[in-house]
Every structure is written in C-alpha cells, then in structure tokens.
Amino acid sequence: MKPNILVLCTGNSCRSQLLHGYLEQELGDRATVYSAGVEVHGLNPRAVQTMAEDGVDISHHTSNHVDEYAHVPFDYVLTVCDHANEVCPVFPSTAQKWHHNFPDPAKATGSEQEIMQQFRSVRDQVKSYAHTFVQQMATP
C-alpha cells in the first residue's frame, strides 16, 4: 500500500504547496501527497509562477485546512514552518514527523524582482529537501 504524506504549513499557500509539488513530481504514483494549513490563505500566485519556472504545475492545487484530512491515516507528516509545527494537531497514527522551518517568501519585501528572487531561493531549498526526504523515505 502506498504511503500517505501530509505537508503542513501555516496557510497552505506557499511553502507547503512547493513541497507538495516536488513530492508529487519525485514520487509519482508511489505515494499520495496532501498539503494543508492550520489556517487557509489561498494558493499564492507567485508560488505557482515560481514552480512553473522549474517545470512543475501546481496551479490546480487548492488551499486546504488540516481538519479536512482528519480521517486520512498518514504515514508521514512534514511541517515546513515553526508555527505549523507548534500548533500541529495530534494525528492518531504512527506517522513519522519531519520538520524544517523554511523562510516565508510571502513575507518578502522590495521590488518585484527581489520578491521573486526570495521565492526562487525558498523553492530551491524546498526542492533539495524534497529530494532528501524521498531518498530517506526509500531507505528504511
């Protein structure tokens, strides 16, 4: 049976969406990937644009609240910001929990070019993390 993976962030608009996209790309049909937030902020258009630049389409993703997945037996719960890690609900499962606090590119300031550079920087960090996770997941 393929594993269920939840990527959890504060608003499920940016960082969790980036990781969701890369995990789907790397794992294909070997896992079911979900992403959610402890709040719902909507999908960030700059996240969609930044991922498209790297050949990953997340434009079809939705911003979901973690409560929507209370019934899913997760094998992995990955928090991508400290806030989500601190307020993450307890899942009644034996899910392995992973945490990494990525900077929030949605809080970037400056010119459009400077903001997009922050998005690209975080995207590249998330891509590397996704690759590491998949490698470690495949090696029990």
Residue, then its C-alpha position, 0 to 999 in steps of 0.5 A: m500500500k502506498p504511503n500517505i504524506l501530509v505537508l503542513c504549513t501555516g496557510n497552505s499557500c506557499r511553502s507547503q504547496l512547493l513541497h507538495g509539488y516536488l513530492e508529487q513530481e519525485l514520487g509519482d504514483r508511489a505515494t499520495v501527497y496532501s498539503a494543508g494549513v492550520e489556517v487557509h490563505g489561498l494558493n499564492p500566485r507567485a508560488v505557482q509562477t515560481m514552480a512553473e519556472d522549474g517545470v512543475d504545475i501546481s496551479h490546480h492545487t487548492s488551499n486546504h485546512v488540516d481538519e479536512y484530512a482528519h480521517v486520512p491515516f498518514d504515514y508521514v507528516l512534514t511541517v515546513c514552518d515553526h508555527a505549523n509545527e507548534v500548533c500541529p494537531v495530534f494525528p492518531s497514527t504512527a506517522q513519522k514527523w519531519h520538520h524544517n522551518f523554511p523562510d516565508p517568501a510571502k513575507a518578502t519585501g522590495s521590488e518585484q524582482e527581489i520578491m521573486q528572487q526570495f521565492r526562487s531561493v525558498r523553492d530551491q531549498v524546498k526542492s533539495y529537501a524534497h529530494t532528501f526526504v524521498q531518498q530517506m523515505a526509500t531507505p528504511 
